[in-house]
């Protein structure tokens, strides 16, 4: 099972760490954390800093999105 997580991203506990919240955070806090992190790390904010920085921002942004999706699935959120 761990190999599946390794292939497709971190486990649910790591998803909370990526968003900078605790596992017992409310659903609203999860959404707020996602929005905050997504805005902070959006690739468009660093587009003028060069291709390497933009690519790094895209990877971070993807990990934030994936973490949020994992938490939503785990909690049954829409």
DAQUINOR-V273545 format. One record per residue. PHI is phi in whole degrees, -180 to 180 (NA if undefined). NEAR is the number of other C-alpha atoms within 12 Angstrom. Layout:
# DAQUINOR-V273545
{{PHI & NEAR} {PHI & NEAR}}
This chain:
# DAQUINOR-V273545
{{NA & 9} {-62 & 11} {-67 & 10} {-65 & 10} {-63 & 15} {-63 & 12} {-74 & 10} {-112 & 15} {118 & 23} {-75 & 25} {-75 & 25} {-61 & 27} {-62 & 21} {-67 & 23} {-62 & 31} {-66 & 34} {-63 & 24} {-60 & 33} {-84 & 36} {74 & 24} {-131 & 27} {-87 & 19} {-65 & 20} {-91 & 14} {-64 & 18} {-70 & 17} {-59 & 23} {-63 & 15} {-65 & 21} {-63 & 32} {-63 & 26} {-63 & 18} {-64 & 28} {-61 & 34} {-59 & 20} {-63 & 21} {-67 & 29} {-64 & 29} {-68 & 19} {-64 & 19} {-110 & 28} {-66 & 26} {-59 & 25} {-64 & 20} {-71 & 19} {-119 & 20} {-58 & 17} {-83 & 13} {-95 & 14} {113 & 14} {-65 & 14} {-63 & 14} {-67 & 19} {-64 & 20} {-64 & 21} {-63 & 21} {-65 & 27} {-63 & 23} {-64 & 18} {-63 & 23} {-61 & 29} {-63 & 24} {-67 & 29} {-65 & 35} {-62 & 30} {-64 & 26} {-62 & 34} {-63 & 41} {-63 & 27} {-62 & 29} {-66 & 36} {-62 & 22} {-63 & 15} {-60 & 18} {-93 & 18} {74 & 11} {-85 & 15} {-105 & 12}}
